[in-house]
Amino acid sequence: MRTAPEERGDASRPAMEELANDPSSRKRFFKMMGAAGAASAFAVFLAACGDDDDQEGSAGNAMAEQKKETAGGRDLQIVQYALTLEHLETDFYNAVVDSGVVKDKKLAETAKLIRDAEQAHVDTLTGVVKDLGGTPVRPQTTFESVLEGGEMKVLETAAAVENLGAAAYLGQAGRIRSKDLLAAALSIHSVEARHAAALNQVVGKTIVPDGAFAKPASMAEVLPLVKPFLA
């Protein structure tokens, strides 16, 4: 799903806020996304994260945040962040598949299917970064400690990573300014959530760990958790 910069309407406020307050804009967005399904997804995003425009900053770092937005734009910052996480997921599944640590044939095939979806996310987000005038990030990753833990360790890590990925997208939804990017985030978030639900079931966890409404996670919460996998 290649996404390019769009005609944003009021570019001074996040897309989530504009859609929540502007019925005509919301109607066009739902039509673009696919009517009822988009309406349901938007309702979940709005209930879970609302308009959390300041979640990543405080008075102490307001100037640094302003410089980031001036230099590359908040949306670019968010897409680079998402791209880093998608590279991490893709590299993880590549490492799992190449190692052969998952012996169950059906689970091994599932890992390949998820890997292919994550690679598609990488390809799309790489294109978006370029469209926004940025240089795509490519982190160096390592998963040796997970692979050495055996099949169950790998599956538990996969579940944790997918749950974290879904929460990360939800955590940024209220900050995205472009409705095109919000639509892409909605699409990717739903896929990450499906991966998480399937893997939760495999490792014996509930498929809905947060209950009726998913819990978002900010950059400040997510990055320390993925740091062990970044070389």
N, C-alpha and C positions, 0 to 999 in steps of 0.2 A: 504494500500500500504506500506508494510514493506520494509524499506530501510536499507541496511548495508553499511559499509565503502567500497569504491570501489578502483580500480586502477585508480588514478586520472590523470595521465599524468603529467603535470607541476603543482605540488601541491603548488608552491610558488605564484601562482596568482589565482584570483577568477575564478570560472567555466565560468561565463558570458564572461569574457575577453578572455578566451581560446577558447570558442565556437565562439566568434565573429571574432577571428583572425585565426582560424584553420579550413579550410573547411572540412577536413577529419573527425576531431573530431565532428564538427557540424553535418555532415551527419549521423554518428553513433548515435548521440544524438537524432536526429529527427526520425530515424528508431526505436529507443527504445521507444520514446514517441508517435509515430503514425503519421509520415509523415506530411501532410499539416496542420493538426490541431496544431501540435507542432511548426511548422515553424511560424505560425501566432501568437501563444502565445509568442514565443521567440522574435519575432519582436516587439511586444507590450512591453514586459519587457525591451528590449534593448533601445527602444525609450524613455521609461518613466524614466528609472533609469541609463542607461549607465553603465559605470564602476566607481561606486562611492565608491571606496575602503576605503576612509577616512571619510565617512560621519558621523561616530559616535565619532570621536576623533579629537584632535588638538595637537599642539606641547606640550601643558601643561599637557596632560594626555597620551602621547605616551608611557611612561614607564609602566603605569598601563595597557594599552591595550596590550603591549607586554607580560606582566606577565599573562594576561588572556589567550592569545594564547598559551603560553608555558605550562600553567597548564592544560588546558582542550581543547584548540583548539577553533578557531573562530566559526567553524561550530557547535560545542557543545553549545557555548554561544547562537548562533542564535536559535538552536532547543529548548533550555530551555526557551528562550523568547517566541517562538511560542507556546510551550506547556502551558506556563502560560496564554496566551491569549485564547487558546482553552479550557482550564479548566474554565476560566471565562465565556466563551460563553456557555459551556455545563451547568454549574451551573445556569446561568441566565435562560436558557430555562427550566431546571428542576424546578426552583422556579416558573416560570410562569405557567407551566403545573400543578404543585401541588397546586398552589393557586386558580386556576379556575378563575382568574381575566379576562381572555379573554373569553367572552361569545359566540362570533360568532363561531359556530361549525367548519366551514371550516378553519378559522384562527387558532383555537386551534389545529386542525389536522396538519396544516402547521408547527406550533411551534414544534410539536412532531417530524415531519420529519426533520426539521432543527436540533433539539436537537440530533437526532440519527446520523446525519452527523458529527456534532461537536464531539460527543463521539467517532466516528470512527477516527477522526483526533487525539484526545487525545490518543487513543490506539496505533496508528501508531507512533506518536511522542515519546510516552513513550518508545516504543521499540527501536527507533532510539537513544535516549539518552543512553539507556543501551548498545547498540551496540558500541557507541562511548566512553564507559567507564565512563559515568556519572551517577549521582543519580537523577532521575526525580523529578522535583519540583512540589509541590501541594499547591497552594495558598489557603488561607481562603477568602471566598467571602461573600458579603452581598448586598442584593437588596431590602431591606425593603422600602426605600424611593421611589423607582420606582414602586413597587407593590401598595403602598398606593396611588399613583397618578392615578390609574385606567387604563382601557384598552388602551386608546389612548396614555398615557404616556409610557406604556409598549411597544406598537408597535413602537413609535418614538424612544425609547431607543434601541430596537432591530435593527431598521434600522441604527441608528448611530453606534452601535457596529459592525454590519456586514460591513458597509462601512469602518470603521476604521481597521477591520481585514484584508480586502482586501488591503488597503493601507500599512498596516504593512508588509505583505508578499512582496509586491512590493518594499518596502523600504529596504529589506534585500537581494533582489535577486542579486545585484551587488557585495555583500560581500561573498556569498557562494562559497566555494572552491570545494566541491564535486559535480560532475555532477549528481550523484544519488539524492543528497539532493535538488539540483536545480530542478530536474524533479518532486520530491515530492512537492516542493514549488509551482511550476507551477500548478500542479493538485489541490492543496488545494486552491490556490489563485483564480482559476476559479470558484470553488464552492462557496467560500465566496462572490465573485462578483455577482454570480447568486442569492444568498440569499439577498444581498444588493439591487439588482435591483427589486426583487419581493416585498421586504418590502418598498422600496422607493415608489413604485406604491401604496401600501396599504395606506401609510400616506400622499399621495398627492404630492410627490416630483418626479422630473424627474428621469428616470431610469439610465440616464448617467450624473450625476452631474458634472463630470470633463470634459465633452466633448469627443472628439475622443480618447484622450489618458489619461489613469488614472494617478492620481498624487500619488507618493509614500509618505510614512511618516516614519521618522526615529524613533528609540527607544526613543530619547529625546523628540519627539513630541507625541508619543503614550502613554508612561507610565503615564504622568501626567493626561491624559484623563481617564484612567482606574483606577487610584488611588482611587477615591471615592467608587469603588466597591470592593476594597481589604480590608478585615477586619484586 
